[in-house]
Amino acid sequence: MMALCIQLDMECSAICYAAAQLMSLGSDKAQQLCKICADLCDECANECSKHQTEHCKKCAEACRECAKQCRQMVTATV
C-alpha cells in the first residue's frame, strides 16, 4: 500500500542531497537539477498526502517547501 510512497521518499531524499551538493560546489548544472528536484518533491508530496500518518503529513509539508525553494533557486539564477 505504501510502496510508492516509500520509493518516492527515497528518491526525493537522494535528489535533494544531490541538488544541495551541486549548489555548494557552484555547479552550472545545479539549476537543472533544482528543477528536477522540485518536480520530484511535488510528486512525493502528492503521494504522501494520500496517507493519514503523521510522518506522511510532515513529509508532504517538507516536500512542498523544498519544491518552493528549488523553484526560487531556478528563477533566481535565470
CORDA-V157410 format. One record per helix or strand. SS is the DSSP state (A for helix, B for strand). FROM is the first residue (numbers start at 1). TO is the last residue. If there is no record, write none. Layout:
<<SS FROM TO> <SS FROM TO>>
This chain:
<<A 3 25> <A 30 48> <A 54 76>>
